Amino acid sequence: MENGGITDPRHLKSVVCVKGKRTNNRIAFQSGAFLLFGQDVTLDESGSPEISIKRISVTNKEIVLKELDQLNINESTVFPYIENSAKYLAEKFSFKIRN
């Protein structure tokens, strides 16, 4: 927020793009921003003047996941908890873990 953290009432009825503070591990590991939706707000499929939307179809999820992993974007980095890291390593190196 440009005004020193004071809530602008217009934001309560709009979609606002924000980049989170890196004080939380989960937020710190994510390389992006978030869309915050105000009360009763929806984002039309065509977007808005400030936000453009492009829909893509994923035809081979496994290839996309492998490419994301090469960029260090995976369950272990997006959700950096010990259970997710253990699960990721077990799957990557073909270990079997019990739940």
Distance bins in CASP14 RR format, pairs under 12 A and 6 or more apart:
PFRMAT RR
TARGET T0000
AUTHOR 0000-0000-0000
RMODE 2
METHOD distances of the structure
MODEL  1
1 7 1 0 0 1 0 0 0 0 0 0 0
1 8 1 0 0 1 0 0 0 0 0 0 0
1 9 0 0 0 0 0 1 0 0 0 0 0
1 10 0 0 0 0 0 1 0 0 0 0 0
1 11 1 0 0 1 0 0 0 0 0 0 0
1 16 0 0 0 0 1 0 0 0 0 0 0
1 17 0 0 0 0 0 1 0 0 0 0 0
1 18 0 0 0 0 1 0 0 0 0 0 0
1 19 0 0 0 0 0 1 0 0 0 0 0
1 36 0 0 0 0 0 1 0 0 0 0 0
2 8 0 0 0 0 1 0 0 0 0 0 0
2 10 0 0 0 0 0 1 0 0 0 0 0
2 11 0 0 0 0 0 1 0 0 0 0 0
2 16 0 0 0 0 0 1 0 0 0 0 0
2 18 0 0 0 0 0 1 0 0 0 0 0
3 9 0 0 0 0 0 1 0 0 0 0 0
3 10 0 0 0 0 0 1 0 0 0 0 0
3 11 0 0 0 0 0 1 0 0 0 0 0
5 11 0 0 0 0 0 1 0 0 0 0 0
5 18 0 0 0 0 0 1 0 0 0 0 0
7 13 0 0 0 0 0 1 0 0 0 0 0
7 14 0 0 0 0 0 1 0 0 0 0 0
7 16 0 0 0 0 0 1 0 0 0 0 0
7 36 0 0 0 0 0 1 0 0 0 0 0
7 38 0 0 0 0 0 1 0 0 0 0 0
8 14 0 0 0 0 1 0 0 0 0 0 0
8 16 0 0 0 0 1 0 0 0 0 0 0
8 38 0 0 0 0 0 1 0 0 0 0 0
9 38 0 0 0 0 0 1 0 0 0 0 0
9 39 0 0 0 0 0 1 0 0 0 0 0
10 16 0 0 0 0 1 0 0 0 0 0 0
10 38 0 0 0 0 0 1 0 0 0 0 0
10 41 0 0 0 0 0 1 0 0 0 0 0
11 17 0 0 0 0 0 1 0 0 0 0 0
11 18 0 0 0 0 1 0 0 0 0 0 0
11 36 1 0 0 1 0 0 0 0 0 0 0
11 37 0 0 0 0 0 1 0 0 0 0 0
11 38 1 0 0 1 0 0 0 0 0 0 0
11 39 0 0 0 0 0 1 0 0 0 0 0
11 41 0 0 0 0 1 0 0 0 0 0 0
12 36 0 0 0 0 0 1 0 0 0 0 0
12 37 0 0 0 0 0 1 0 0 0 0 0
12 38 1 0 1 0 0 0 0 0 0 0 0
12 39 1 0 1 0 0 0 0 0 0 0 0
12 40 0 0 0 0 1 0 0 0 0 0 0
12 41 0 0 0 0 1 0 0 0 0 0 0
13 36 0 0 0 0 0 1 0 0 0 0 0
13 37 0 0 0 0 0 1 0 0 0 0 0
13 38 1 0 0 1 0 0 0 0 0 0 0
13 39 1 0 0 1 0 0 0 0 0 0 0
13 40 1 0 0 1 0 0 0 0 0 0 0
13 41 1 0 0 1 0 0 0 0 0 0 0
13 42 0 0 0 0 0 1 0 0 0 0 0
14 35 0 0 0 0 0 1 0 0 0 0 0
14 36 0 0 0 0 1 0 0 0 0 0 0
14 37 0 0 0 0 1 0 0 0 0 0 0
14 38 1 0 0 1 0 0 0 0 0 0 0
14 39 0 0 0 0 1 0 0 0 0 0 0
14 40 0 0 0 0 0 1 0 0 0 0 0
14 41 1 0 0 1 0 0 0 0 0 0 0
14 42 0 0 0 0 0 1 0 0 0 0 0
14 43 0 0 0 0 0 1 0 0 0 0 0
14 48 0 0 0 0 1 0 0 0 0 0 0
14 49 0 0 0 0 0 1 0 0 0 0 0
14 50 0 0 0 0 1 0 0 0 0 0 0
14 51 0 0 0 0 0 1 0 0 0 0 0
15 33 0 0 0 0 0 1 0 0 0 0 0
15 34 0 0 0 0 0 1 0 0 0 0 0
15 35 1 0 1 0 0 0 0 0 0 0 0
15 36 1 0 0 1 0 0 0 0 0 0 0
15 37 1 0 1 0 0 0 0 0 0 0 0
15 38 1 0 0 1 0 0 0 0 0 0 0
15 39 0 0 0 0 0 1 0 0 0 0 0
15 40 0 0 0 0 0 1 0 0 0 0 0
15 41 1 0 1 0 0 0 0 0 0 0 0
15 42 0 0 0 0 1 0 0 0 0 0 0
15 43 1 0 1 0 0 0 0 0 0 0 0
15 44 0 0 0 0 0 1 0 0 0 0 0
15 47 0 0 0 0 1 0 0 0 0 0 0
15 48 1 0 0 1 0 0 0 0 0 0 0
15 49 0 0 0 0 0 1 0 0 0 0 0
15 50 1 0 0 1 0 0 0 0 0 0 0
15 51 1 0 0 1 0 0 0 0 0 0 0
15 53 0 0 0 0 0 1 0 0 0 0 0
16 33 0 0 0 0 1 0 0 0 0 0 0
16 34 0 0 0 0 1 0 0 0 0 0 0
16 35 1 0 0 1 0 0 0 0 0 0 0
16 36 1 0 1 0 0 0 0 0 0 0 0
16 37 0 0 0 0 1 0 0 0 0 0 0
16 38 1 0 0 1 0 0 0 0 0 0 0
16 41 0 0 0 0 1 0 0 0 0 0 0
16 43 0 0 0 0 0 1 0 0 0 0 0
16 48 0 0 0 0 0 1 0 0 0 0 0
16 50 0 0 0 0 1 0 0 0 0 0 0
16 51 0 0 0 0 1 0 0 0 0 0 0
17 32 0 0 0 0 1 0 0 0 0 0 0
17 33 1 0 1 0 0 0 0 0 0 0 0
17 34 1 0 0 1 0 0 0 0 0 0 0
17 35 1 0 1 0 0 0 0 0 0 0 0
17 36 1 0 0 1 0 0 0 0 0 0 0
17 37 0 0 0 0 0 1 0 0 0 0 0
17 43 0 0 0 0 0 1 0 0 0 0 0
17 48 0 0 0 0 0 1 0 0 0 0 0
17 50 1 0 0 1 0 0 0 0 0 0 0
17 51 1 0 0 1 0 0 0 0 0 0 0
17 52 0 0 0 0 0 1 0 0 0 0 0
18 27 0 0 0 0 0 1 0 0 0 0 0
18 32 0 0 0 0 1 0 0 0 0 0 0
18 33 1 0 0 1 0 0 0 0 0 0 0
18 34 1 0 1 0 0 0 0 0 0 0 0
18 35 0 0 0 0 1 0 0 0 0 0 0
18 36 1 0 1 0 0 0 0 0 0 0 0
18 37 0 0 0 0 0 1 0 0 0 0 0
18 38 0 0 0 0 0 1 0 0 0 0 0
19 27 0 0 0 0 1 0 0 0 0 0 0
19 28 0 0 0 0 0 1 0 0 0 0 0
19 30 0 0 0 0 1 0 0 0 0 0 0
19 31 0 0 0 0 1 0 0 0 0 0 0
19 32 1 0 0 1 0 0 0 0 0 0 0
19 33 1 0 1 0 0 0 0 0 0 0 0
19 34 1 0 0 1 0 0 0 0 0 0 0
19 35 0 0 0 0 0 1 0 0 0 0 0
19 36 0 0 0 0 0 1 0 0 0 0 0
20 26 0 0 0 0 0 1 0 0 0 0 0
20 27 1 0 1 0 0 0 0 0 0 0 0
20 28 0 0 0 0 1 0 0 0 0 0 0
20 29 0 0 0 0 0 1 0 0 0 0 0
20 30 0 0 0 0 1 0 0 0 0 0 0
20 31 0 0 0 0 0 1 0 0 0 0 0
20 32 0 0 0 0 1 0 0 0 0 0 0
20 33 1 0 0 1 0 0 0 0 0 0 0
20 34 1 0 0 1 0 0 0 0 0 0 0
20 35 0 0 0 0 0 1 0 0 0 0 0
20 36 0 0 0 0 0 1 0 0 0 0 0
21 27 1 0 0 1 0 0 0 0 0 0 0
21 28 0 0 0 0 1 0 0 0 0 0 0
21 30 0 0 0 0 0 1 0 0 0 0 0
21 34 0 0 0 0 0 1 0 0 0 0 0
22 28 1 0 1 0 0 0 0 0 0 0 0
22 29 0 0 0 0 1 0 0 0 0 0 0
22 30 0 0 0 0 1 0 0 0 0 0 0
22 31 0 0 0 0 0 1 0 0 0 0 0
22 32 0 0 0 0 0 1 0 0 0 0 0
24 30 0 0 0 0 1 0 0 0 0 0 0
24 79 0 0 0 0 0 1 0 0 0 0 0
24 80 0 0 0 0 1 0 0 0 0 0 0
24 81 0 0 0 0 0 1 0 0 0 0 0
25 76 0 0 0 0 0 1 0 0 0 0 0
25 77 0 0 0 0 0 1 0 0 0 0 0
25 78 0 0 0 0 0 1 0 0 0 0 0
25 79 0 0 0 0 1 0 0 0 0 0 0
25 80 1 0 1 0 0 0 0 0 0 0 0
25 81 0 0 0 0 1 0 0 0 0 0 0
25 82 0 0 0 0 0 1 0 0 0 0 0
25 84 0 0 0 0 0 1 0 0 0 0 0
25 85 0 0 0 0 0 1 0 0 0 0 0
26 34 0 0 0 0 0 1 0 0 0 0 0
26 75 0 0 0 0 0 1 0 0 0 0 0
26 76 0 0 0 0 0 1 0 0 0 0 0
26 77 0 0 0 0 1 0 0 0 0 0 0
26 78 1 0 0 1 0 0 0 0 0 0 0
26 79 1 0 0 1 0 0 0 0 0 0 0
26 80 1 0 0 1 0 0 0 0 0 0 0
26 81 0 0 0 0 1 0 0 0 0 0 0
26 84 0 0 0 0 0 1 0 0 0 0 0
27 33 0 0 0 0 0 1 0 0 0 0 0
27 34 0 0 0 0 1 0 0 0 0 0 0
27 78 0 0 0 0 0 1 0 0 0 0 0
27 79 0 0 0 0 0 1 0 0 0 0 0
27 80 0 0 0 0 0 1 0 0 0 0 0
28 77 0 0 0 0 0 1 0 0 0 0 0
28 78 0 0 0 0 0 1 0 0 0 0 0
28 80 0 0 0 0 1 0 0 0 0 0 0
29 72 0 0 0 0 1 0 0 0 0 0 0
29 73 0 0 0 0 1 0 0 0 0 0 0
29 74 0 0 0 0 0 1 0 0 0 0 0
29 75 0 0 0 0 0 1 0 0 0 0 0
29 76 0 0 0 0 1 0 0 0 0 0 0
29 77 1 0 1 0 0 0 0 0 0 0 0
29 78 1 0 0 1 0 0 0 0 0 0 0
29 79 0 0 0 0 1 0 0 0 0 0 0
29 80 1 0 1 0 0 0 0 0 0 0 0
29 81 0 0 0 0 0 1 0 0 0 0 0
29 84 0 0 0 0 0 1 0 0 0 0 0
29 85 0 0 0 0 0 1 0 0 0 0 0
30 72 0 0 0 0 0 1 0 0 0 0 0
30 73 0 0 0 0 1 0 0 0 0 0 0
30 74 0 0 0 0 0 1 0 0 0 0 0
30 77 0 0 0 0 1 0 0 0 0 0 0
30 78 1 0 0 1 0 0 0 0 0 0 0
30 79 0 0 0 0 1 0 0 0 0 0 0
30 80 0 0 0 0 1 0 0 0 0 0 0
31 68 0 0 0 0 0 1 0 0 0 0 0
31 71 0 0 0 0 1 0 0 0 0 0 0
31 72 0 0 0 0 1 0 0 0 0 0 0
31 73 1 0 0 1 0 0 0 0 0 0 0
31 77 0 0 0 0 1 0 0 0 0 0 0
31 78 0 0 0 0 1 0 0 0 0 0 0
32 73 0 0 0 0 0 1 0 0 0 0 0
32 78 0 0 0 0 0 1 0 0 0 0 0
33 51 0 0 0 0 0 1 0 0 0 0 0
35 41 0 0 0 0 1 0 0 0 0 0 0
35 42 0 0 0 0 0 1 0 0 0 0 0
35 43 1 0 0 1 0 0 0 0 0 0 0
35 47 0 0 0 0 0 1 0 0 0 0 0
35 48 0 0 0 0 0 1 0 0 0 0 0
35 50 0 0 0 0 0 1 0 0 0 0 0
35 51 1 0 0 1 0 0 0 0 0 0 0
35 53 0 0 0 0 0 1 0 0 0 0 0
36 43 0 0 0 0 0 1 0 0 0 0 0
36 51 0 0 0 0 0 1 0 0 0 0 0
37 43 1 0 0 1 0 0 0 0 0 0 0
37 48 0 0 0 0 0 1 0 0 0 0 0
37 51 0 0 0 0 0 1 0 0 0 0 0
41 48 0 0 0 0 0 1 0 0 0 0 0
41 51 0 0 0 0 0 1 0 0 0 0 0
42 48 0 0 0 0 0 1 0 0 0 0 0
43 50 0 0 0 0 0 1 0 0 0 0 0
43 51 1 0 0 1 0 0 0 0 0 0 0
43 52 0 0 0 0 0 1 0 0 0 0 0
43 53 1 0 0 1 0 0 0 0 0 0 0
44 51 0 0 0 0 1 0 0 0 0 0 0
44 52 0 0 0 0 0 1 0 0 0 0 0
44 53 0 0 0 0 1 0 0 0 0 0 0
45 51 0 0 0 0 0 1 0 0 0 0 0
45 52 0 0 0 0 0 1 0 0 0 0 0
45 53 1 0 0 1 0 0 0 0 0 0 0
45 54 0 0 0 0 0 1 0 0 0 0 0
45 55 1 0 0 1 0 0 0 0 0 0 0
46 52 0 0 0 0 1 0 0 0 0 0 0
46 53 1 0 0 1 0 0 0 0 0 0 0
46 54 0 0 0 0 0 1 0 0 0 0 0
46 55 0 0 0 0 0 1 0 0 0 0 0
47 53 1 0 1 0 0 0 0 0 0 0 0
47 54 0 0 0 0 1 0 0 0 0 0 0
47 55 0 0 0 0 0 1 0 0 0 0 0
56 64 0 0 0 0 1 0 0 0 0 0 0
57 64 0 0 0 0 0 1 0 0 0 0 0
58 64 1 0 1 0 0 0 0 0 0 0 0
58 65 0 0 0 0 1 0 0 0 0 0 0
58 67 0 0 0 0 0 1 0 0 0 0 0
58 68 0 0 0 0 0 1 0 0 0 0 0
60 66 0 0 0 0 1 0 0 0 0 0 0
60 67 0 0 0 0 0 1 0 0 0 0 0
61 67 0 0 0 0 0 1 0 0 0 0 0
61 68 0 0 0 0 0 1 0 0 0 0 0
62 68 0 0 0 0 0 1 0 0 0 0 0
62 69 0 0 0 0 0 1 0 0 0 0 0
63 69 0 0 0 0 0 1 0 0 0 0 0
63 70 0 0 0 0 0 1 0 0 0 0 0
64 70 0 0 0 0 0 1 0 0 0 0 0
64 71 0 0 0 0 0 1 0 0 0 0 0
64 73 0 0 0 0 0 1 0 0 0 0 0
64 74 0 0 0 0 0 1 0 0 0 0 0
65 71 0 0 0 0 0 1 0 0 0 0 0
65 73 0 0 0 0 1 0 0 0 0 0 0
65 74 1 0 0 1 0 0 0 0 0 0 0
65 75 0 0 0 0 1 0 0 0 0 0 0
65 78 0 0 0 0 0 1 0 0 0 0 0
65 88 0 0 0 0 0 1 0 0 0 0 0
65 91 0 0 0 0 0 1 0 0 0 0 0
65 92 0 0 0 0 0 1 0 0 0 0 0
66 73 0 0 0 0 0 1 0 0 0 0 0
66 74 0 0 0 0 1 0 0 0 0 0 0
66 91 0 0 0 0 0 1 0 0 0 0 0
66 92 0 0 0 0 0 1 0 0 0 0 0
67 73 0 0 0 0 1 0 0 0 0 0 0
67 74 0 0 0 0 0 1 0 0 0 0 0
68 74 1 0 0 1 0 0 0 0 0 0 0
68 75 0 0 0 0 0 1 0 0 0 0 0
68 76 0 0 0 0 0 1 0 0 0 0 0
68 77 0 0 0 0 1 0 0 0 0 0 0
68 78 0 0 0 0 1 0 0 0 0 0 0
69 75 0 0 0 0 1 0 0 0 0 0 0
69 76 0 0 0 0 1 0 0 0 0 0 0
69 77 0 0 0 0 1 0 0 0 0 0 0
69 78 0 0 0 0 0 1 0 0 0 0 0
69 88 0 0 0 0 1 0 0 0 0 0 0
69 91 0 0 0 0 0 1 0 0 0 0 0
69 92 0 0 0 0 1 0 0 0 0 0 0
70 92 0 0 0 0 0 1 0 0 0 0 0
71 77 0 0 0 0 1 0 0 0 0 0 0
71 78 0 0 0 0 0 1 0 0 0 0 0
72 78 0 0 0 0 0 1 0 0 0 0 0
72 80 0 0 0 0 0 1 0 0 0 0 0
72 88 0 0 0 0 0 1 0 0 0 0 0
73 79 0 0 0 0 0 1 0 0 0 0 0
73 88 0 0 0 0 0 1 0 0 0 0 0
74 80 0 0 0 0 0 1 0 0 0 0 0
74 84 0 0 0 0 1 0 0 0 0 0 0
74 85 0 0 0 0 1 0 0 0 0 0 0
74 87 0 0 0 0 0 1 0 0 0 0 0
74 88 1 0 1 0 0 0 0 0 0 0 0
74 89 0 0 0 0 0 1 0 0 0 0 0
74 91 0 0 0 0 1 0 0 0 0 0 0
74 92 0 0 0 0 1 0 0 0 0 0 0
75 81 0 0 0 0 1 0 0 0 0 0 0
75 83 0 0 0 0 1 0 0 0 0 0 0
75 84 1 0 1 0 0 0 0 0 0 0 0
75 85 0 0 0 0 1 0 0 0 0 0 0
75 86 0 0 0 0 0 1 0 0 0 0 0
75 87 1 0 0 1 0 0 0 0 0 0 0
75 88 1 0 1 0 0 0 0 0 0 0 0
75 89 0 0 0 0 0 1 0 0 0 0 0
75 90 0 0 0 0 0 1 0 0 0 0 0
75 91 0 0 0 0 1 0 0 0 0 0 0
75 92 0 0 0 0 0 1 0 0 0 0 0
76 82 0 0 0 0 1 0 0 0 0 0 0
76 83 0 0 0 0 1 0 0 0 0 0 0
76 84 1 0 1 0 0 0 0 0 0 0 0
76 85 1 0 1 0 0 0 0 0 0 0 0
76 86 0 0 0 0 1 0 0 0 0 0 0
76 87 1 0 0 1 0 0 0 0 0 0 0
76 88 1 1 0 0 0 0 0 0 0 0 0
76 89 1 0 0 1 0 0 0 0 0 0 0
76 90 0 0 0 0 0 1 0 0 0 0 0
76 91 0 0 0 0 1 0 0 0 0 0 0
76 92 0 0 0 0 1 0 0 0 0 0 0
77 84 0 0 0 0 1 0 0 0 0 0 0
77 85 0 0 0 0 1 0 0 0 0 0 0
77 88 0 0 0 0 1 0 0 0 0 0 0
78 84 0 0 0 0 1 0 0 0 0 0 0
78 85 0 0 0 0 0 1 0 0 0 0 0
78 88 0 0 0 0 0 1 0 0 0 0 0
79 85 0 0 0 0 1 0 0 0 0 0 0
79 86 0 0 0 0 0 1 0 0 0 0 0
79 87 0 0 0 0 1 0 0 0 0 0 0
79 88 0 0 0 0 1 0 0 0 0 0 0
80 86 0 0 0 0 0 1 0 0 0 0 0
80 88 0 0 0 0 0 1 0 0 0 0 0
81 87 0 0 0 0 1 0 0 0 0 0 0
81 88 0 0 0 0 0 1 0 0 0 0 0
82 88 0 0 0 0 0 1 0 0 0 0 0
82 89 0 0 0 0 0 1 0 0 0 0 0
83 89 0 0 0 0 0 1 0 0 0 0 0
83 90 0 0 0 0 0 1 0 0 0 0 0
83 97 0 0 0 0 1 0 0 0 0 0 0
83 99 0 0 0 0 1 0 0 0 0 0 0
84 90 0 0 0 0 0 1 0 0 0 0 0
84 91 0 0 0 0 0 1 0 0 0 0 0
84 97 0 0 0 0 0 1 0 0 0 0 0
85 91 0 0 0 0 0 1 0 0 0 0 0
85 92 0 0 0 0 0 1 0 0 0 0 0
85 97 0 0 0 0 0 1 0 0 0 0 0
86 92 0 0 0 0 0 1 0 0 0 0 0
86 93 0 0 0 0 0 1 0 0 0 0 0
86 95 0 0 0 0 1 0 0 0 0 0 0
86 97 1 0 0 1 0 0 0 0 0 0 0
86 98 0 0 0 0 0 1 0 0 0 0 0
86 99 0 0 0 0 0 1 0 0 0 0 0
87 93 0 0 0 0 0 1 0 0 0 0 0
87 95 0 0 0 0 1 0 0 0 0 0 0
87 96 0 0 0 0 0 1 0 0 0 0 0
87 97 1 0 0 1 0 0 0 0 0 0 0
87 98 0 0 0 0 0 1 0 0 0 0 0
87 99 0 0 0 0 1 0 0 0 0 0 0
88 95 0 0 0 0 0 1 0 0 0 0 0
88 97 0 0 0 0 0 1 0 0 0 0 0
89 95 1 0 0 1 0 0 0 0 0 0 0
89 97 0 0 0 0 1 0 0 0 0 0 0
90 96 1 0 0 1 0 0 0 0 0 0 0
90 97 1 0 1 0 0 0 0 0 0 0 0
90 98 0 0 0 0 0 1 0 0 0 0 0
90 99 0 0 0 0 0 1 0 0 0 0 0
91 97 0 0 0 0 1 0 0 0 0 0 0
END
